[in-house]
Amino acid sequence: MTRLDVPSPAPAQATDGLAQDTALLSDALNSVLEEQAGRMFASRLQWLFKTAAAVRAGDEGAAERLVAYLRGVPDESVEPIIRACSLELQLANIAEERERARRRRQYDQTGATQRESLAETAQILRDRNIDIGPLMGKLQIEHVLTAHPTEATRRSVLDHQWDVAGLLDKLDDPRTGHARRRHLLSELREDLTLWWQTDELRRVRPKVEDEVRRNLFFFEAVLFDAIPAVLDEIEHELGVNLVQPVLTYGSWTGGDMDGHPEVGADTLASALALHRSTALTLLRTRVDKLAQSFSHSSLRVPVSQELEDSLAQDAQELPTAPVLRRPHREWEPLRTKLGFVHHRLGNTLTPRGREPGYADAQALAIDLRLVLAHVNSRHVASGSIRRLLWQVEVFGFHLAGIDIRQGANVVREATGATLPGFADADEPGRMALLTEALESGRRGITHDPGGEAGELLRVLDTVALSAEAFGPQSVPAFVISMTERPSDVLAAHWLAQRARATSLRMVPLFETRQALEEAPATMASLYAVEPYLTHLRTQANRQTVMVGYSDSGKDTGYVASTWALYNAQEQLAAQAKELDLQLELFHGRGGSPSRGGGRTYRAILAQPEGTVEGRIRITEQGETIAARYADEELAQRSLEQTVSAVLLASALPNPPIKVEWREEMARLSLVSRQKYRGLVYDDPEFIRFFNQIAPIAELSQLNIGSRPPSRKGSSAVESLRAIPWVFAWMQNRVLLTSWYGAGESLASGDLEMQREMFRDWPFFTGLIGTLEMALFKTDLGVAERYLSLVDDDIAERFWSDLKAEHEAVVERVLAITNQQRLLEQTPALQARLEHRNPWIDPLSHLQVELLRRLRAGRDEARGPLLATITGIAAGMRNTG
C-alpha cells in the first residue's frame, strides 16, 4: 500500500446547500442590479447566462447570437456587464467556500473521519504501529506568503467578500427565524450594493507596503487564531504534547528584490516595523482579553513567592501601569500580573520614558508561564492561556520572518565590486577567493557600486541591524534566485558575513532545467568548503534548498519540469543524508498547474522517498492565500491537510520505482521538452503569435501587483516572468503551459506501462492528476475566438498544432485513467467547475472584442478590457 492508497471513508452525504447558497446569492444580486442598473439590464444578464449555457450544450445558433450581441454592445455599456459577470463568479467562489466549511462541520457533527484529516492520519499511523513521537520531534512546516504579480483582487473587494461570507454563514444557522432571516437578507443586499459600487480595479499600481499590509490582514483576520486551534487538534488527535511549534510562517513581501526596483533597504525596514507592530498589537489584544477573564481570587489559587516577587518588581518598574490603580489588584494576582504584561507590551510597542518593555518574545513567554503555573486547574491550563503561549511561540514579536531574495547576477555584481579579483576570475578562482576571504574574515573594499548591487549591500546592512533590534528570526534567509554555480551561494554568504548578518542562512533557488540537473554538483562543491560547513553547523546542520516550479515550467514545459524537479530533490536528499545534514526543501509552488499548483496533500505524498523527513517549506501566493485563508475554518482544514501529508510522507515508504518507469519518464521528459521548446523558443514567429492571441501587453497595464511583469523590460519569452506568462495563457483559456508537449510524449509511449505507473507510482499519479485538471479547465472552443486577433499568415499554422497536441494529450490521459470524460471520477469537482463556465464565457467573448477595439486604437475600451482580466481571474481562480 502506497502513501496515496491510504484508506478513507466515503465522504459525507452531499447536500443541496451549495445550490441553495448559489441561488440565494444570485437572487440577492439580481435585486441589487435591478435597482442599480435597471430591470432590463438584470434581465439581459440572465439572458447572457442562459445563452452561454446553451453554447456549452452545443447550440450553434446560440453561439452566433451571443457573439453578435457582444460585438454590438457599445463601449459605455460593456463595463456593467463585465462587472456583473465577475461579481457572479466571486459569489460562486464564496458559496463553494461555505460548502467546504459546511461539509467539515458535518463530519465533525456525525463523528465520521474526514479524508486527509488528522484523525485519519492518526488512524493510519496506529494501524501500522508507527511511533508518532519521533515524527513529531522533527516536524517543522513553514508556509511563506509572497506578493503575487497577478493577484487581481483589491483589499476593499476582499472586505466585501468576507462580509458576504459571514452573512451566508449566519443564514445557514438552523436557529435563524423568519424575522432574523429577513434582517440578514437585507444586510446581504446592502453589502452587495456597496460591493457593486466599489471599483474592482485599482486606480494606481499598489506599492510594496500595500502588499505587506494585504498579507498582514490574513494574520490579523484568520491565522493568528487558526494556528493554536490546529496545534490543539494535533495534540488531541495524535495523542502528543507539543514541545515546539510545528507550524511557522514566513513572508517575501518587503524583502523580494529580484527584478523589483521598488524593493530595498527602506521597504525591508518598513515591513519589519509593520510586522512587529502587528504582532505586538495582536498579542496585547489577546492578553487584555485574558486579563478580563482571569479573575482568580488569591483565596482560591496558591500565590508563590516567585509570583509575589514578580508583581513587586512590576510595580517598581512600571509605575504608570493602569493596573496599579485597580482597587482589587491585591486580591486578584493573576489578573494583576496580566495587567502588567499588557503594559509591558505597550512599552515594547511604543517606548515610554524609562519604563521597560520586553527584550524579546521569550521574556513574554516567561511571564505567561508564571501565570500558567498558578491557574490551579488542568481545564484552565489547557485553555486560552495555552493558546496564547502558542501564539507567542509561533509568531513571536516578528509575526513572520521576512526572507530577502535577489538574483545571482546581482550577487555577482555586488561581490565583483567589493572583492578584488572576483569579477575576472573563473569559477575555481572565484571559489578560492571566496574561501580565503571567509577564512580570513576579509571584508574587501568599501565601495557602493550603485544600482541593484548597491541596494543589495544596503539591504544586508539592514538585515544585520534587524537581527540586533528584532532578533535573528525576523530575517532568517537569503534566497538566491537563478542559482547556477556554487560561487553564487558562497558569494551571497560572504556578502552577508561582510555585513555582519551572520545569522542569515543561504537558500539557493534552482529554477531552470539545467540548474536543477546540476544542483547536486553545485551543492557538493559548497559542502566541500569548510567555512560554508561551519556556517551550516550554526544552523543546526540544516541546508534549505529551494526548487522553482515557475521558471522550470516556463523553461522546459510541464512534464519535463516535473521530472527535473523530482530527480533534483531525490539526489539532493541522498547527498545530504550521506553528509549527515538536514535538508529542508523549499517548494516555490504557485496556483496554476504548470507552477506546481493543485492539491497540496497529494503533491506532498508524491514527493520522492526521503525528501520530506518532517520538514518542508512552501510558498503561498496571491489567490491561493485568499482561497486557503478565507476564514478560520478553511484555514484549519488547509493546515491539517498539510500536516497530515507531511507526517505520512515522512512515515510511510513509497513502493520501489521500477527501472523501466524511470526510463519511461526520462523519455517523456525528453520528447515533451523538445516539443515545447520547439514551439516556444525555437520558432521565431511564436512570440508574435503569443502577443496577439494573449492579452500580455494589456496585462502589464493592469494595476494588480507592484512588480513589473518582465525582468528586463523586454517582450522576449526569456525575460518575461513566469507568473504573467502563465496568467496570460489562463486568460485566453488555452493553458498552454500546463499541457503542451505532454500529448506527443505520452502518445508515443507504452500505454500499459503508463497505466501501471499511474496505478502504482504516486509521482506519476500526481503528474497525470494535475494534467487532467489543467485539461479540464482548458477550453479551445472559447480560445479559438482569440484566433481572430492573430495575423492570418501565422494563425492557422500555430492553431492546428495546438489542437492536435491538445487532442493527443486528452485522449491519452483518458486512456491512462480509464475514463470517458475528464474528472469523471470526481463528479462534484467536475460539476463545480462546469457551473462557472456560463459566467466566464461571456467575459472571454467580451475580452476578444475589447482587445480588437483597443488594438484598433479605441482607447475607451481599455478600462472594460482590464475588468475582463480580473473577472476571468476570479472565475479561473488558480490563475498564475
N, C-alpha and C positions, 0 to 999 in steps of 0.2 A: 504493500500500500504506500503510495507516494504522498508527499505533502498535500497535493491538490486533490487527493482522493479521500480526505478526512470526511467521516460520515456526518451528515447533518439531517435533522428532522425536516419534514416538509414545512414550508412557510405557512404562517397563519392564514386562515381563510380570507381571501380577498374580499374587500368591501366595496361599496359603490361610493365611498367617501370622496375619492378623487374626482369622480364625475360630478358629484353634488357640489363640491367646492368650486370646480371649474365653471359650472353653470351659474352658481351664485355670484361669482366674481364677474362673469360676463354680463349677467343681468344688471348688476350694480353699475358696471362701466357703461353699458348701453343707456342707462338712465342719465348718467353724467353727460354722455355725448349728446343725447337729445337736448339737454339744457344748454350745453356749451356750444355745440356746432349745428344744432337743428335736427329735427326728426328725419328729414330727408337724408342728411349725412349719415346718421346712425343706420338708416335702412340700407343705404348704399354700401356701407361697410359689411353688413350681413350678407348682402348680395355677393360682394367680393369673396367672402369666406366660402360661401356655398359654391360659387363658380370655380374657385381654386380647388375645392374638394372634388368637383366633377372632373376637372382636368386631371387630377390624380387618378381618378377612376377610369380614365381613357377616353373621355368625351372630347373629340377633336373640335367640335363646334364650340364647346365651352372655352377651349384654349384660344380660338380665334376671337371670341367675344371679349375675353379677359385682356388679351394683348391690345386689341383695338380700343377698348375703353381706357386702358392705362396710357396708351400713346396720345389719346385725345385730352387727357387731364391737363388743364392749364397750370403753369408754374405756381401760381398763387394758391391752387387747390391741392397740390401734391403733398405739402408738408403735413396737414392734418391727417391724411390717410396713413402716411408713414408712421406718425406718432401713435395713432390708434392701433395699428397692427403691432407695433413694437410694445405698446402697453399690454395688449392681449397676451403676447408671448411672455412678458415678465410676470404677468398674473398666473400664467400656466406654470412657470417656474415655482412661484410661491405655493400654488396648490400641490405640486409634486413634493415640495419640501415638507409641507404639512402632512402629506400622506406618509412620508418616511417616518416622521415623528409619531404619527398615529399608529403605525404598524409596530414601532418599537414599544409603545405603551401596551399594545395588545399582547405582545409576547410577555411583557412584564406582568400584566394582569392575569394571564392564564397560567403563568409559570412555565410555559414552553421555552425551550432553548432556541434562541435566535442564531441563525447561521453567522459565522465569523465573529461570534461574541466571546467574551472572556469566559463565560460559563461553558461554552462548547470547547474552548481551548483547554480549560482545566480538566474536563472530562477526557479529552483525547490524551493528555499527558498522564493522567491517572491510569487510564486503560493500558498504557504502555509501560507503566511502572517507572516513569521518569521523575527523578528528584527535581522538584521545581526550585529548591533553594539555591543551588549553584547557578542556575539560569538567571534568577533574579539578581544575584550578586553582580553580574556583569551586564545587566540590561541598561542600555542608555540610548534613548531615541530623541533626536533633535530635529524639529521642523524649522526651516529657515524661510521666513517670509521675504519675498522680494518685490520690488516695484515692477509692474508689468507694462512694457511699452505699448501694448494694445489693449489694456484694460479700459473698457469703454463706459463704465458706469460712474456717474458723479456721486459724490458723498450725499448731496441733497436727495438724489433719487434713492440711494440706499436707505436713507432715513424713512422715506415714504414706504419703501418695500417692507421694512421691519414693522412699521405701524400697521400696515395691512395684514401682515402675517400674524401679528399679535391679536388683531380683531378676529381673524379667521379662527384662531385657536380658541378664543372666548366663545365664538358662535358654535364651536364643536362641543362645548361643555354640555352634557346632558341635563345639567341642573338649570340651564338657562330657560327662563319662562318667556311668555309672549311679550310682555312689556319690555323686559331686558333685551330681548332679541330685536325688537323694533328700534330701541335706542342704539344698539350696536350696528345695525344696518344703516342707520342714519349717520353714525360716525364713519362707517366704511365709505359711504357716498361722499362725505366731506373730505376724507383723506384722498380718495380717487380724484376728486375735483382739484385739490391742491396739487396733486401729482401731475394731472393733465395741464395745469397752468405753470408747471415748472419746466425750465429749459432742460431738455435731455442732453444737449451739447454744451460743453464748456465754451465760454466766450474767449477765454485765453488759455494757453497751454499751462498745465499745472507746474508749479515749482517743486523742487525736491522736498521742501518742507511740507508741502501739501500731501505728498505721497507718504512721508513719515507719519503725519497725523492720521492719514487714512488707515494705515496698518495698526497704529496705536488704538484706533477705535475698536478693533476686534478684540484687543486685550481688555479694554475697558468694558465693552458690552458683553463679552462672552467668555474669553479664555481664562481670565483671572479667576473666575469661579468654576469654570468647567474642569480645569485641571485637578483641583482637590477632589471633585466628585469621581473622576476617573481613577485617581490613586486609591480612593476608598473602595472602589469597585474591584480593583486589582487585589487589594488585601482580602476583601470578602470572598471573592470567587476562587482565588488561588490559595487561600489559607496561609498567607505570609504576612510578616511585619516588615514593611519597607524601612530600610535604614538609610536610604538615599533616594532622592527624587529620580525617577527613571524617565521622566519627560522634561525636556527643556526646549526653549525657543531661541532662535537667532533671527537676525534681520540683515538685509543688504541695503535697505533704504538709508541714504545718507553716506554710505561708505563705498558704493559701487561706482568706481571711477571709469571703468572700462568703456571707452568710446563715449563718455558722457562729460562734456565740457563744463557742466554746471556743478559737478560733484568734486569736492576738495576738502581742504582742512576746515574751512568755515562750515560747510554743510555737515561734516562729521561732528564737529564740536556742538553745533546746534542740535543734531539728532541725539547725541549723548545727553545733552541737557534736557531735551524733551522726554527721553526715555526715563531719566532719573526722576524728573518732577512727576511724571505719570505714575511711576511705581510707588513713590512716596505718598502721593495723594490717595492712591488705591489702598495702600496699607493703613494710612491714617483713618480712612473711612471705615475699614474693617475693624480696626482697634476701637474706634469710637462706638461702633455697634456692639462690640463685645463688652465694653465697659458698661453699656446700658443694661445688659442682661446679667452681668456678673455681680449680683447684689449680695453675695455671700456675707453672712454675719460672722464676726470674729468669735461669736459664741458657738458657731456650728462648724467651723473649719479650723484646723490647727494653724497657728501662726508661729513659724520657726524664727529663731534668732536671725537666720540669714535674711528672711523677708523683712523683719523689723529693721535690720541694719540697712537693707537696700532702700526702704522707704525713708529712713532718716537721711541717707545720702542724697536721695532725690530731692527731699525738702530743702536741703542745704544748697544743692547745685542749681535748683530750678525755682528760685523764689517768686517768679511771676506766673507759675503754673496755676491755671484756674482751679484745679482740683484742691489746692490748699485752702480755698475759700468755701469748700463744701462742709456743712456742719456735721455730716455723718462720716467724714472720711476716716476717723479713727476706728469706727466700728465696722467699716466695710473695706478691709485691707486690699482685697483683690481688685475691686473697682478703683480704689485709690492708686494702686500700682499701675493699672492700665491707663488711668488719667495722666500719670507721669510719663508713661510710654508715649501716649498721644502727643504730649507737649514736646518730648524729645524729638519725635518725628517731625513736628513742626519746625523745631530749631534746625533740624537737618535739611529740611526743605528750604527754609528761609532763616538764615542765622540771625539770632537776636543778641546783640552785645556779646557778653562773655559767657552766657549760658550755653552749656554744651549740647550737642546733638548726639547722634550715633556715628561712630567711626565707620561702621560697615554693617551689613545685614546680620552678620554673625553676632554682633553685640546686641542687636534687637532680639535675635533668637534666644540669647541667654536670658534676657528679661522675661520673655514669654514662657520659656521653660520653667522659670522660677514660679510664675503664676500657675502653670500646669501642675507643678509638684504639690500645690496646695488646694486643688479643687475637691479632693476627698471623695471622688466618685469616678468609676470607670466609664459611666454613661457620659458624664461631662467631659472627661479626659479624651474621649474618642469623638467628641462633637466639634463645635465651632472653633475652639482653640486649636485643636489638631489641624483643622483645615487651614487656619491662619498660619500655623507654623509651616505647613506645606507650601503655602503661597510665598512665605519668606524664603524657604529653601529653593524653590523653583525660580522665582522671579527676582529675588534679592532687591537691591536698590537700582539695578540696571534694566530690569524687565526682560530684555532680550539682548544678548551680545550682538554687537554690530560688526560683521566681517568687513574688512576692506578688500576691494578687488581692483586689479589693474592688469592690463595686458603685458605679456612677456616682452613685447617690443619696447614698451615704456620702461620696464625694469632694466633692460639692456642699455637704453639711452641714459638713464639716471646713473647706472653703475659706470658706464663709459666716461661720464662727465666727472666722476668723483674718485675713481680708482685708476691711476695712471697705468697705461699698457693694456687695459681690458678691451677697449674698443677695437684695437688692431690685432688682438690675439685670436688664434684658432680655438676650437673647443677644449683640447687638452691644456692649452696655455691659460685659458680663462679659468678652468678648474684649479690649476696650480696656483694662479694668482689669488683666487678667492680663498683657497685653503690656507695659504700663507697669511693672508690678511685676517682671517678668522682666528688662526692660532696665535698670531702676534698681537691681536687687538688693534691692528692698524685701521684708522678711520678715514684714510685717504685725504683728499684735499677738500677744503671748504669752498664750495662753488655752487651757485644757483644756475642751473642750465636753462631755466625758464620753461615755459610751456608745460606739457603734461609731466615731464620728468621732474621739473622743479616743484610742481604741485605734489607729486608723489613724496618727495623729500619732506615737504611741509606736513603732509598727512602723517608720515611716520613720526615726526616730532610730536604731533598732536596725540598719536597713539601712546607715546611714552608718557606724556603728561596725563593722559586719561587713566593710565594704569596707576599712577600715583594718586590721582584725585578720586577715581571711581572704583578702582580695583582692576586686576588683570582680566576679569571675566567680562568687562564692558566692551572690549575689542579683542576677541580671542584669536582671530585667524586672518591670515593674508592669503587670499585666493589669487593665484597667478594664472590668468586666462591664457589660452593658446600656448600652454607649455609645450615646448618641442625638444628641449635638451636639458641635461642636468644643471648646466650653469644658469639657466633661467631661475631655478629654485634656489640654488646656492647664492646667486646674486641678490635675490629678494631677501634671503636670510642675512646676508652681510649688510644690506641697507638697513634692515631692522636693528641689527646689533649696533651698527654705526649710530643710529638714532637713540640707542638705549631702550628700544622697545623689545626688551629681552624675553617677555612672556609670549610674544606673538608667534603662533605656530604657522608653519608653512603648509599651504594646501595647493599642490599642483593641480591644474584643471586640464585634463586631456580631452580634446574636443574633436579633432579630425580623425579620420580612419588611420592615417599614418601615425599620428601621435599616440593613438590607442594601441596600435600594434607595437610601437617602440616603448610604451610606458614601462614594462618590466625592466628593460635595459636602462632606461632613464633612472628609475628608482634604484637599481643595483649600483649605478655609479654614485648616487647620492649616499647610499648606505655604506659605501666604501670610504667615505670622507669622515675622519674621526671627529672634527668639530661639529659636523652635522649629527652624527650619532650622539654626541654629548648633548646637543640640543634636544634630541628625541628623549633622552633619559630624563630631562627636566619636564617632559610632557608625559611622564609615566609610560615611556616606551610606546607611545601612540603616534602613528602616522596617519593623517587624514589624506585621502586621495579623492579628488572629485572627477567624476566621469560625466561628460556633457552629451546629453541626448540631442539637443537642438542642433548644434553645428555639425555633429557627426551625421545626423539625418540629412541635413541640407547638403553636406559634402558628398554623401555616398548612397543616399536612399534608405528607406525604412529597413528592409531585410538585411542589407549589408551592415548598416549601422547597429542593428540589434545584435548581430553575431559578433561584431568587433567589440562591442561593449561587454558581451558575455565572456569572450576569450580574455580580454584585458583584466576583468575582475577576477577570473579564475586564476590566472597566472600571478597577479599581484598578491592575492591571498596566500597562495602556496609559498611565494617568495618571502613574505613577511613572517609566516609561520616558521620557516627554516631559520630565520634570524631572531626568533623569539620576540617579534614586535607585534603590537596590537594594530591591526589595520582597520581603520574606520572608513568605509566607503561613503562618499557624499554624492548622492544622485541628483543631478541637475535636471529634474523632470519638469515638464510643462503640462499644459492642459490637453493639447491635441495629441492624437495617437502617434504622429511622427516625432513628437518631442517627449515620448515616454509617458504620455497620458494614459488614462484608463484606470482600471480598478487597482488601487494601491495594494490591497490584500493579496490578490493573485500575483501581482508583479513581484512582491517581496518573496512569496513562496516559490516563485520560479527562479530565484537567484541561484547562481552556481554554488555547489557544495563548499562550505567553509568560508563563505564571503560575508555572512551576516554576523554570526558569533555574538549575538546580543547587542551589537552596536550598529546604528545606521543614522545617517543624516540625509534629509530630503528637502529640496526646495518646494515651496508652495507659492504660486504666482496668480496674481490678478483674479480672474473669475473663479479659479479653483479655491482661493481663500474665501470668497464670498459664499460659494456653494457649500463648503465644509463647515464654515463657522457662521452660518446664517442665524443660528440660535444655539442655546446651551445644549439642548438635547441632541441636535445633529452633530455638534462638536464632540460630544461624549461618544456618540456612535462611531464617528470617524476615527477618533483616537483609540477606542477599544479595538477596532479592526486592525489598526496599525500595530498596536502592542501584541495582539493575538498572532498576527502574521510573523512578527519578528521572533516571538517565542517559538512558534512552530518551525520556522526556517532554521532556528538555531538548534532545536532539539531533534527534529526528525530528518533522517537521511533521505536523500533522493536516490532513486534506483541507479544502478550503473548505466553509464551512457555508452551505447554501442559504438564501436569504431566506425561502422558504416553510417551511423547517424551523423557523426561529426563530419565525415566525408561528404555527406549529402548537404549539410549546412554550409560547408566550405564552397561547394559547387553553387548552391543557391546564392550565396553571398557574391561570388564572382560574377555570375550571369546577371543578377539583378543590378549590381553596381555598374557593369558595362552598359546595360540598357539605360539606366538612369543618367549616368554621366554623358552617355552619347547624346541624349536629348538636351539636358540642362546646360552642360558645359561645352560640349564639342560642336553643337550645331550653331553656327554664327547667327542664324535668324531667330533663335529661340528667345533671346531677350526682347526682340521686337514683338514677338507673339505674346510673351508674358505681359509686357507693359500695356498691350492693347486689350487682352482678354480679362485682365485682373485690375482692380482699382488701386494699384500700388502707388501710383503718383498721387492720387487723391487721398490715399490713406495718410500720407506724410503731412497733409494739411489739416488733419483732424487733431484737435487738442485733447488727446487721450493719454498722453504719457510725456514725462519730461525728457525722455531720452530720444535722440534722433533715430530714425529708422535705419540709417546706414552708418557704418563705422567710419567711412571716409568721404561721405558726401557723393559717392559715385552711384550710378544706376546699375552697375555690373552685379551679377548674381554673387560673385565672390565677396564683395564688400557689403552687400545687403545683410542686415541682421536676420538671424534665423526666425525670430518671432514674427516680425511683419511679413516675412516671406511665407510662412505658414498661414498667417492671418489672411493674406490676400487670396490664397487658394481656397480657404474656407469660405470667403465671401462669395466667390462665383460658383460654389458648390462642387468644384472639381476635386478638391482634397488631394491633388496630385502627389504631394509629398508623403502621403500616408500609404500609398499602394503602388505607385508607378515602379515598374521593374519586377514586381512580385509575380505578375502573370506569366511572363515568358520563362522565368526561372522555375517556378513551381510546375508549370505545364510540361517542361522538358525533363522532369524527374520521374521517379518510380512512385506511382500513386499508392500502392500498397505499403511501401516503406513510409511514405509521408503519413498515411493513416496510423501506422504503428507509432510513429514519432508523436503524433497528436495525442494518441491514447496514453502513452507511457512516459513521455518526457515533458515535465512541467514547463520547461523553457519553450518548447515548440508549441505546446498547448496555449501558452500565453501569447506567443507571436501570432498564431492564427486567430485567436480570440480578439486581439486588438485590431488585426487586419479586418476581421469581419465587421467590427463596429465602425471602422472608418468607411468601409464599402457601403454599409447601410446608410450612412449619412451623406455619401456621395450621390449626387443626382445629375447625371449627364443630360437628362431631359431638360431640366432648368438651365444647366450650364450651357447648353447649345445656343440658348438665346444670346449669350455673351459673344458668340462667334460672329454675330452681325457687326461687332465693333472692330473686327480684325481685317486687315488688308486681304483682298481676295487672293493675292499671289502666294500667301502662306497659310491661309485659314484651313483649307481642306487637307493639305499635307499633314499638318500637325494634328488636326482633329481626327482624321482617320486612324492615325497611330494611337492616340489616346483611347478611342473607342475600342479598338482591337485589344489593346492591353487590358483595359477595364473588363471587357467580356471574358478574357482569358483568366484573369485572377478571380472573378466572381465564380465562374464555372469550376475552377479548381478548388476554391475554398468550400463550395457546396459539396463537392465530391469528397474532400478530405473529412468534412464534418458529417457526411451522410444526411444532408438536409435538402429540402426542396426550395426553401427560401432563407435568406439571411436572417439571423436571430430567431429562427423558428423554435429553438429550444428555450428561448426566453421571451415568451409571448407578452408578458407585462411590459418589459422594456421596449419591445417592438411596437406595441400599441401606443406607449407614451411618446416615443419619438415620432411616430406617424401622426399623432394628434397635433403636433406643432406645425406640420407642413402647410396646411391651408392658410396659416397666418404668415409663415416665412415666404411662401411662393410669391404673393403679391409684392412683397418687398424686393425680391430678386428681380422680378419683371420690371418694377419701377426703377431699380438701380441701373439696369441696362438702358432704359430710356433716358434717365438723367445723365448717365455717362455720355450718351450720344449728344445730348443737348450741351453739356458742359464742354465737351471736346470740339463742338461746333462753334464755340465762342459765346454761348449764352450763360453768362456768369451767375445769373439769378438761380440757376439750377444747383449751384454749389452747396448751399445750406441744406436743401432737401436731400441731396445725394449723401452728404455726410450723415444725415439722420438715418438713411437706409443702412449705412455701415454699422451703426450702433444697434439698430433694430435686428439685423441679421445676426450680429454677435450675440445678442440676448437670446435669440432662438436656437442658435447652434451651441451655445454655452462654452464648450471647450474649443475656443477659437484660436489661441495662439500658444 
